Structures are given as structure tokens and as C-alpha cells.
Amino acid sequence: MLPTDNIDYDIEDVSIINFDVRQEPSKTFKLNIEKNKVDSICDDVEALKQTIFLILNTERYQHLIYSWNYGVELNDLIGEPVSYVIPELERRITEALVQDDRIENADNFQFENIKGKVHCKFIVHTKYGNLNAEKVVSV
């Protein structure tokens, strides 16, 4: 048998729960890319620089360990005309980076086509300030 309580709730009966939203620290292991090892711990701007590097060097949808929101889609740009790659690269990089809540936007993209590679330089606007970044993509 199903319950048959016909209770009318007033909006005043529902209490609103107040949540304290706090930013968790961004401490992470500091990677030494040249030596291929973990050096120490980093935080704030250094951790964000490392995050930007990792996002731009992780192909989206290729690694089960990462969410489908992590990384950037670049592999399918290989072999495409540069006139297609440049605007698509700008969109994909921006979309990939703004998934991190510390990153607000990416703009001021500058492109150079050098020997079958598109060199892309841009500015990443973060909650810590502006950071210069770059990515090289084979076409």
C-alpha cells in the first residue's frame, strides 16, 4: 500500500541551508620535465603554470584516468589546411583551459607557420594574473 499523506508544504517551511564556499589549496607535486621526475611541491601560480602545460599536452578522450573535460583535441588537426587549423586551434585551446576554475580566459593569440608546424603564443588570464603560454602543433 502506498502512503496517502496529503501534506501541503509552504515555502516558509523549507529552510535554506547556507554553504560556505572555500577555495581548496592548489598544492601539487612539482614536475621537472627536463629531468623526468618529481622535484617537490608547488602552489598557486607555479601549480597553475604546470596545469596549463599538462592540459595542453594531454590529448582529450585518450586516457581513461582523465575526465572527458580534461585535455585538448589536437590529433585530428594533423593534415588539415592551416587556414582551418588556426581558428580551430584558438577555440580548442581556450575551451580546454577554461575548464579549470582558476583560468578565466585565453586571448591575444599569435600564430606562425614554420615548416609544417603552427607555433601558437597566447595570454592566459587567471585569478593570479596573466600568464604567457605557447603550443606547437604539427599540421
One Martini backbone bead per residue (centre of mass of N, CA, C, O) as a GRO file, in nm:
protein
  139
    1MET     BB    1   0.098   0.035   0.020
    2LEU     BB    2   0.045   0.367  -0.018
    3PRO     BB    3   0.095   0.667   0.074
    4THR     BB    4  -0.159   0.938   0.182
    5ASP     BB    5  -0.016   1.200   0.230
    6ASN     BB    6  -0.151   1.537   0.236
    7ILE     BB    7   0.097   1.762   0.215
    8ASP     BB    8   0.136   2.103   0.259
    9TYR     BB    9   0.392   2.310   0.148
   10ASP     BB   10   0.559   2.572   0.249
   11ILE     BB   11   0.811   2.783   0.180
   12GLU     BB   12   0.865   2.842   0.490
   13ASP     BB   13   0.937   2.534   0.569
   14VAL     BB   14   1.187   2.576   0.401
   15SER     BB   15   1.514   2.548   0.453
   16ILE     BB   16   1.808   2.725   0.415
   17ILE     BB   17   2.123   2.637   0.323
   18ASN     BB   18   2.434   2.734   0.425
   19PHE     BB   19   2.727   2.784   0.236
   20ASP     BB   20   3.071   2.741   0.237
   21VAL     BB   21   3.288   2.879   0.011
   22ARG     BB   22   3.599   2.723  -0.074
   23GLN     BB   23   3.932   2.731  -0.151
   24GLU     BB   24   4.142   2.514  -0.244
   25PRO     BB   25   4.437   2.416  -0.253
   26SER     BB   26   4.702   2.398  -0.522
   27LYS     BB   27   4.860   2.168  -0.437
   28THR     BB   28   5.148   2.008  -0.591
   29PHE     BB   29   5.344   1.840  -0.782
   30LYS     BB   30   5.664   1.900  -0.904
   31LEU     BB   31   5.766   1.905  -1.230
   32ASN     BB   32   6.053   1.777  -1.405
   33ILE     BB   33   6.079   1.757  -1.735
   34GLU     BB   34   6.383   1.728  -1.802
   35LYS     BB   35   6.424   1.488  -1.567
   36ASN     BB   36   6.171   1.311  -1.520
   37LYS     BB   37   6.058   1.438  -1.231
   38VAL     BB   38   5.999   1.483  -0.892
   39ASP     BB   39   6.080   1.749  -0.675
   40SER     BB   40   5.813   1.881  -0.535
   41ILE     BB   41   5.623   2.152  -0.423
   42CYS     BB   42   5.337   2.338  -0.542
   43ASP     BB   43   5.179   2.670  -0.586
   44ASP     BB   44   4.962   2.842  -0.752
   45VAL     BB   45   5.125   2.960  -1.013
   46GLU     BB   46   5.298   2.705  -1.057
   47ALA     BB   47   5.059   2.509  -1.068
   48LEU     BB   48   4.918   2.649  -1.311
   49LYS     BB   49   5.142   2.618  -1.518
   50GLN     BB   50   5.137   2.310  -1.506
   51THR     BB   51   4.843   2.274  -1.589
   52ILE     BB   52   4.865   2.401  -1.866
   53PHE     BB   53   5.074   2.206  -1.975
   54LEU     BB   54   4.904   1.944  -1.933
   55ILE     BB   55   4.657   2.017  -2.100
   56LEU     BB   56   4.826   2.077  -2.375
   57ASN     BB   57   4.958   1.755  -2.340
   58THR     BB   58   4.657   1.635  -2.347
   59GLU     BB   59   4.459   1.416  -2.494
   60ARG     BB   60   4.147   1.403  -2.553
   61TYR     BB   61   3.995   1.083  -2.488
   62GLN     BB   62   4.276   0.890  -2.430
   63HIS     BB   63   4.231   0.882  -2.104
   64LEU     BB   64   4.076   0.721  -1.844
   65ILE     BB   65   4.178   0.899  -1.595
   66TYR     BB   66   4.031   1.123  -1.744
   67SER     BB   67   3.829   1.348  -1.807
   68TRP     BB   68   3.650   1.478  -2.081
   69ASN     BB   69   3.747   1.783  -1.980
   70TYR     BB   70   4.044   1.689  -2.032
   71GLY     BB   71   4.216   1.863  -2.246
   72VAL     BB   72   4.315   1.845  -2.599
   73GLU     BB   73   4.226   1.869  -2.945
   74LEU     BB   74   4.480   1.772  -3.205
   75ASN     BB   75   4.507   1.516  -3.392
   76ASP     BB   76   4.281   1.609  -3.618
   77LEU     BB   77   4.476   1.849  -3.742
   78ILE     BB   78   4.629   1.663  -3.901
   79GLY     BB   79   4.636   1.761  -4.247
   80GLU     BB   80   4.526   2.029  -4.230
   81PRO     BB   81   4.463   2.332  -4.307
   82VAL     BB   82   4.575   2.627  -4.181
   83SER     BB   83   4.300   2.784  -4.214
   84TYR     BB   84   4.169   2.577  -4.005
   85VAL     BB   85   4.364   2.549  -3.760
   86ILE     BB   86   4.382   2.830  -3.630
   87PRO     BB   87   4.084   2.875  -3.526
   88GLU     BB   88   4.062   2.595  -3.388
   89LEU     BB   89   4.294   2.625  -3.188
   90GLU     BB   90   4.182   2.862  -3.030
   91ARG     BB   91   3.922   2.723  -2.935
   92ARG     BB   92   4.044   2.464  -2.800
   93ILE     BB   93   4.227   2.599  -2.595
   94THR     BB   94   4.017   2.765  -2.448
   95GLU     BB   95   3.828   2.529  -2.372
   96ALA     BB   96   4.039   2.369  -2.205
   97LEU     BB   97   4.124   2.592  -1.991
   98VAL     BB   98   3.831   2.680  -1.869
   99GLN     BB   99   3.789   2.420  -1.690
  100ASP     BB  100   3.952   2.581  -1.502
  101ASP     BB  101   3.868   2.791  -1.228
  102ARG     BB  102   4.144   2.974  -1.254
  103ILE     BB  103   4.047   3.021  -1.549
  104GLU     BB  104   3.908   3.270  -1.761
  105ASN     BB  105   4.111   3.311  -2.020
  106ALA     BB  106   4.204   3.330  -2.378
  107ASP     BB  107   4.436   3.543  -2.566
  108ASN     BB  108   4.631   3.682  -2.801
  109PHE     BB  109   4.678   3.533  -3.063
  110GLN     BB  110   4.974   3.383  -3.219
  111PHE     BB  111   5.087   3.293  -3.552
  112GLU     BB  112   5.312   3.034  -3.692
  113ASN     BB  113   5.440   2.900  -3.998
  114ILE     BB  114   5.681   2.628  -3.950
  115LYS     BB  115   5.746   2.363  -4.115
  116GLY     BB  116   5.450   2.225  -4.044
  117LYS     BB  117   5.417   2.432  -3.798
  118VAL     BB  118   5.221   2.565  -3.535
  119HIS     BB  119   5.281   2.861  -3.368
  120CYS     BB  120   5.148   2.935  -3.039
  121LYS     BB  121   5.061   3.244  -2.887
  122PHE     BB  122   4.947   3.339  -2.547
  123ILE     BB  123   4.702   3.454  -2.309
  124VAL     BB  124   4.641   3.385  -1.963
  125HIS     BB  125   4.362   3.434  -1.762
  126THR     BB  126   4.384   3.468  -1.413
  127LYS     BB  127   4.358   3.491  -1.065
  128TYR     BB  128   4.689   3.569  -1.070
  129GLY     BB  129   4.692   3.653  -1.369
  130ASN     BB  130   4.905   3.681  -1.635
  131LEU     BB  131   4.996   3.433  -1.887
  132ASN     BB  132   5.231   3.289  -2.080
  133ALA     BB  133   5.181   3.091  -2.381
  134GLU     BB  134   5.246   2.773  -2.562
  135LYS     BB  135   5.203   2.601  -2.891
  136VAL     BB  136   5.282   2.311  -3.086
  137VAL     BB  137   5.159   2.215  -3.419
  138SER     BB  138   5.104   1.969  -3.631
  139VAL     BB  139   5.010   1.971  -4.006
   0.00000   0.00000   0.00000
